[in-house]
Structures are given as C-alpha cells and as structure tokens.
Amino acid sequence: MPAGHGVRARTRDLFARPFRKKGYIALSTYLRTFKVGDYVDVKVNGAIHKGMPHKFYHGRTGRIWNVTKRAVGVEINKQIGNRIIRKRIHARVEHVQLSRCDEEFKLRKKKNDELKAAAKARGETISTKRQPKGPKPGFMVEGMTLETVTPIPYDVVNDLKGGY
C-alpha cells in the first residue's frame, strides 16, 4: 500500500476514462434534467476536475436533495463504525447519472394499480404482495423397466494372462 494519503490517492484506474471513451464530453450530459428525489449513481468522470466527489462515493447510489445551476446535491449513506450516516455532498452533473434502481419498483407499482382497478370493477379485493415460488408439483416416473446388472467375476488366472 503506498504511503500517500491524498484526496485522489490510489485512483489511477478508478478515475481513468474507459477504453475508446476519451475526448470531449457529450453535450447530452449537460441537457439531462434532475429533480429533487431522483435516485442517481455517482460515477466520477476523471476528465472533469471541478465538482468531483471523493473516491469513496464513486459507484454509490444516492438521492437528490438539492439542484443548483451546475451541480446536484446527493444524499448517500456511509457506514462509519457501527452506524450508518447520511452524508450530503454536491457533485457536478458530469459526475452523476440517473439510476435504474427503482425502475422495477415503478413498473410493479403501475401493474398493481391496474390490477386493483380491474378487481374493484369486478367487486373483489386482491392481494398485490409478491409471493415466493412454491415447490414444484409432484409427478410419477413411468415407462422404466428394471434391469439387473451383475459384475463380471474376477479371475486371477486370466488376469495374469492379459485379460479376457
């Protein structure tokens, strides 16, 4: 382990730009809309030095609590000892991207609302809880015929001659 303890120590590969992804930053990076409450992934862009979060937050998911002109405030959980603290950091928009962590939840919520509306029209109540997959149904194995297999008796004389 190196002796350096700087802010960007041991980030040679962590903050390096990916293969064939070097060069200018795409303009779509700056045109994305972030809203308070959105989930974002912190993914540090090594080419942009301003507004760069600490290496600890690289690869972590947080929730936006503040939006400014060129940056967003992200609230991220950090484990310190035996407790988890909510840390609030500001990072420029080049270093964050919208997360897909709640995508499945939103789809499930929409589907459940449709199912509830259909059940209400029929006049019944349904459970929208996810149930674990139960055991596979039993079945009978048929069409098998028994075959008795007996080993070949060991013969010392033939074994010494070179086999059968």
Secondary structure per residue as TSV (DSSP state, phi and psi in degrees):
chain	resnum	aa	ss	phi	psi
A	1	M	-	360.0	129.9
A	2	P	-	-66.3	163.2
A	3	A	S	-80.7	-19.7
A	4	G	-	-70.2	141.4
A	5	H	-	-125.7	29.5
A	6	G	-	-71.6	172.6
A	7	V	T	-62.1	-38.3
A	8	R	T	-107.6	26.1
A	9	A	T	-66.6	140.3
A	10	R	T	59.5	41.5
A	11	T	-	-119.3	18.6
A	12	R	T	-56.7	-46.2
A	13	D	T	-92.5	-28.3
A	14	L	T	-63.6	-44.1
A	15	F	S	-98.2	3.9
A	16	A	S	-68.8	142.8
A	17	R	-	-70.1	146.2
A	18	P	-	-65.9	163.8
A	19	F	T	-60.2	129.2
A	20	R	T	62.7	22.8
A	21	K	-	-122.6	20.9
A	22	K	-	-84.5	170.9
A	23	G	S	105.5	-155.3
A	24	Y	S	-63.5	149.7
A	25	I	-	-82.5	133.4
A	26	A	-	-64.5	140.6
A	27	L	T	-66.4	-23.7
A	28	S	H	-63.4	-20.9
A	29	T	H	-60.4	-37.5
A	30	Y	H	-88.6	-11.4
A	31	L	H	-96.9	-2.0
A	32	R	-	-71.5	145.8
A	33	T	-	-101.3	127.3
A	34	F	-	-114.8	136.8
A	35	K	-	-121.4	154.7
A	36	V	T	-63.3	131.8
A	37	G	T	100.8	-13.2
A	38	D	-	-69.5	147.2
A	39	Y	E	-88.5	133.3
A	40	V	E	-131.7	149.5
A	41	D	E	-99.0	131.5
A	42	V	E	-84.4	116.0
A	43	K	-	-133.4	99.4
A	44	V	-	-67.6	131.7
A	45	N	-	-98.1	110.7
A	46	G	T	-65.1	-17.5
A	47	A	T	-77.9	-20.4
A	48	I	-	-106.7	112.8
A	49	H	-	-87.3	-25.4
A	50	K	T	-76.1	143.7
A	51	G	T	63.4	26.8
A	52	M	-	-84.4	124.9
A	53	P	-	-72.3	165.2
A	54	H	-	-66.1	154.4
A	55	K	G	-60.4	-23.5
A	56	F	G	-60.8	-36.9
A	57	Y	G	-83.0	-8.5
A	58	H	T	-64.3	124.9
A	59	G	T	88.3	5.3
A	60	R	-	-102.8	155.4
A	61	T	E	-108.4	135.6
A	62	G	E	-142.0	-177.4
A	63	R	E	-118.5	137.5
A	64	I	E	-73.7	129.3
A	65	W	E	-117.3	-10.0
A	66	N	E	-154.0	141.5
A	67	V	E	-126.3	124.1
A	68	T	-	-117.2	-171.1
A	69	K	S	-62.1	-47.5
A	70	R	S	-120.3	1.1
A	71	A	E	-140.4	169.5
A	72	V	E	-130.6	145.5
A	73	G	E	-91.0	127.9
A	74	V	E	-120.5	133.9
A	75	E	E	-102.5	119.5
A	76	I	E	-126.9	140.3
A	77	N	E	-79.4	136.6
A	78	K	E	-133.6	127.4
A	79	Q	E	-84.6	122.7
A	80	I	E	-126.2	109.2
A	81	G	T	66.0	-121.5
A	82	N	T	-105.1	16.7
A	83	R	E	-132.5	161.6
A	84	I	E	-114.7	123.1
A	85	I	E	-109.3	139.1
A	86	R	E	-85.6	112.2
A	87	K	E	-97.5	138.5
A	88	R	E	-110.8	119.7
A	89	I	E	-125.8	157.9
A	90	H	E	-110.0	133.4
A	91	A	E	-136.6	142.4
A	92	R	E	-66.6	158.0
A	93	V	G	-64.0	-20.8
A	94	E	G	-67.8	-21.1
A	95	H	G	-101.1	3.4
A	96	V	E	-128.9	153.8
A	97	Q	E	-143.8	148.7
A	98	L	E	-60.0	135.4
A	99	S	-	-90.2	153.2
A	100	R	-	-105.0	18.3
A	101	C	T	-67.1	-29.1
A	102	D	T	-107.4	15.2
A	103	E	H	-63.8	-47.1
A	104	E	H	-65.1	-36.3
A	105	F	H	-64.4	-43.1
A	106	K	H	-65.5	-39.9
A	107	L	H	-64.2	-42.5
A	108	R	H	-66.1	-38.5
A	109	K	H	-63.4	-43.2
A	110	K	H	-64.4	-42.5
A	111	K	H	-65.2	-40.0
A	112	N	H	-65.1	-37.9
A	113	D	H	-63.3	-40.2
A	114	E	H	-65.1	-42.9
A	115	L	H	-63.7	-40.4
A	116	K	H	-66.4	-39.6
A	117	A	H	-65.0	-41.3
A	118	A	H	-65.6	-39.3
A	119	A	H	-68.8	-36.5
A	120	K	H	-66.2	-36.3
A	121	A	H	-65.7	-33.1
A	122	R	H	-81.7	-13.6
A	123	G	T	84.8	33.3
A	124	E	-	-137.2	163.5
A	125	T	-	-110.3	141.4
A	126	I	-	-125.7	159.4
A	127	S	-	-97.6	129.3
A	128	T	-	-102.4	10.9
A	129	K	-	-70.9	145.2
A	130	R	-	-78.1	131.3
A	131	Q	-	-107.2	142.6
A	132	P	-	-68.0	150.6
A	133	K	-	-68.1	125.7
A	134	G	-	-76.2	-178.9
A	135	P	-	-69.5	154.6
A	136	K	-	-68.8	147.1
A	137	P	-	-68.3	149.9
A	138	G	-	-76.1	159.1
A	139	F	-	-154.2	159.6
A	140	M	-	-100.2	136.2
A	141	V	-	-89.0	119.6
A	142	E	-	-124.9	165.3
A	143	G	S	82.6	11.9
A	144	M	-	-97.8	136.3
A	145	T	-	-110.6	140.2
A	146	L	-	-80.6	139.1
A	147	E	-	-131.6	122.9
A	148	T	-	-84.7	126.1
A	149	V	-	-113.4	124.5
A	150	T	-	-116.2	142.5
A	151	P	-	-73.9	154.6
A	152	I	-	-73.4	131.4
A	153	P	-	-66.4	142.7
A	154	Y	-	-78.3	127.9
A	155	D	-	-119.9	114.1
A	156	V	H	-66.0	-40.8
A	157	V	H	-64.2	-49.6
A	158	N	H	-67.9	-29.4
A	159	D	H	-67.3	-36.4
A	160	L	H	-72.0	-28.7
A	161	K	H	-75.9	-17.3
A	162	G	T	120.0	20.1
A	163	G	-	99.2	-174.0
A	164	Y	-	-83.0	360.0
